[in-house]
C-alpha cells in the first residue's frame, strides 16, 4: 500500500483522531464530521464543538480515511506504509526526533569489522557505518549501560543529515 494524498495529510489528520484511536472513536468522529458537513443536516443538528475539520478537507477524503481506518487489515497496511513514507522523508514517531534501530538491523562486513546500513531517508548504500572499534570507544567513553537496554550510540548518515539512535549489546562470552 502506498500512502498518497494530494494535501499530504494523513488519514488520522483528516479525521482529527490520534494514531491510537479505537475503531469506535473513528466511527463516532466520522459520523459527526459528515453531519457537520452535510448541507441538509448541518442546519438541524447542533454543531459539535469537539469536531474540528481541517480547511480544504473534502468529504471524499473523510470517507476514504474512514474506509481505511475502520478496517483493521487496511489500517495495519496503511500504518506500515505511513511509517515507511515517514522514514523516507526523515520523520519518525519518537519525541526526540531520532529514529531508533538495533545493531542487528545492520549488515556486518567481516573483512572491515564494520556494521553497515542503507540510509532510510536518502537510500545511500553505506549511509551508516559503525566499526567495532568505534563501538568499543563509545563504551569506554561512558555510554549509559543498563542490563535490559544495553548501549546506545548516535550516528549521522554519511550522505545526508539524518541522525539515528543505534541500540546494541555486548556479548560477554567472547571476551
N, C-alpha and C positions, 0 to 999 in steps of 0.2 A: 504494500500500500504506500503510495506516495502522498505526501502532505502538500496539497495545492490550495492556495487561497489567493484570490485576487487582492484582497486587502491585507494579506499577510498576518491575519489574526487567527488564533486557534479556535477550534470549536468551543473550548472552555470559555474563551474570551467572548465569543459570540453570545453564548448563553449567560455569561457573567457568573459562572459557577467555578468553585475550586476544582483542581485536578482530582481530589479525593472525594468529590461529591457522590452521594449514593444515587442509584437509579431513580429512587423516589424523589429526591431533591431535583434531579434533572427534569423529570417529568412535570413536577409542580411548576418549576421555573418556566419551562417550555409553554405550558398551558397559560400561565399568567402573561407571558410575553405575547402570545398570539391574541389573547383577549385585549391586551393593551393596544396592539397594533391594528386589530380588526376595525374597519370603519364603522360597521353597524354596532358592534359590541362595545367599543370603547366609550360610546355615549351613554350606555345604560349600565355598564358595570363600573363600580367605583375604582378609580385608579389606585393601584397598589404602589405605595411609595418605596417599597423594597425592591421593585423591579427597575433596574437601570438598563436602558437599551442604548448601546453604543451608536453614535451618529454614523449613518451610512450603512448600517446592517440591514440587509433585506430579509423579507420573510423566507425566501428560498434558502438563505444562509442559515437562518434559525431552524428551518425544517431539516436541512442536511446535518447540522450539528446535532439535533435531537436524534435523527435516524442513526447516526454513528454512535453517539454516546449512550443511547438507551439499549444498545445491543452489546452484550458482554464480549462476544468474539470480535466484532468490528471495533469496539472501544480498545481492546487489548492491542489489536493490529495498529490502530491509529496512534496509540500511546508509543508503541515501538517506533513507528515512522516519525512521529513528532520528536521523540528523543534523538533519533539518528539525524534528523534535519537540524535540530538544535546543536548537536555536536559538530556537524559540518560548518555551522555558522559560528562556532566558538562559544555557544551558550551552554548552560548546564542548569541543573536544578538544585545546586548547593548554594547556601547563603554566602559563602566566602568567595564565590566567583571562580572556583577552580574545579575542573573535572578530576575525578579520583579513579585511579587504576591500580591494579595489583601487578607486581613484577611478573607474575605468571602469565599475564596477557602480552608480555614482550617476547620476542624470539631471541633465543640465546645463540650467539656466534661463538663457537668453541675455540676457533683459531685466535680471535681477538679478545676473548673473555669479556664480551660485551652483551648487554641486553639492548635490543633494537625494536622500535615500534614505529609504524607509519602514523603520521600526524592525523588525527580525526578531522581537523579543520582543512588544512591545505593539501593533504594526501601526499606529503613528501615522504618518500620511502624510508629514509633514515632520519626522520624528523626528531625522534627522541632516541638518544644513545646514552646508556648508563654502563660504565665499566665497573667490574668488580672492585678495582682499586678505589674508584670514586665512592662506591657504596661503603667500603670499609672506612675510608676517611670521614665520611659523614657520621658514621657510628662513633668513631674516635673523637670527633668534634662535639659529641654530646647530643645527638638527636634524642628526642623523647622515646623512651622504651617502656613498654608495658607487656606483661605476659600475654595478654589477649590481643593487643593491637600491633605488636611488633614495632617496626621502624617506619618512618615516613620521610621522603625526600621531595623537594620541589625542583622541577626541571622545566626548561623552556625549549620549545621546538627550535631546531637549527634553521628552519626556513621561514617561520612566521612568529607572531607574538604570543602564541598560545602557551600558557603555563599549565602544568599538570602536577597533581599530588600523586606520588607513587608509593604504595604500601608494600613492605617486604618483610620477610622473616629470615632469621639466621638459623641454619641447620647446625646445631652443636655437635652432631655425630661426626662431622667431617673434620673437626679440629683435633 
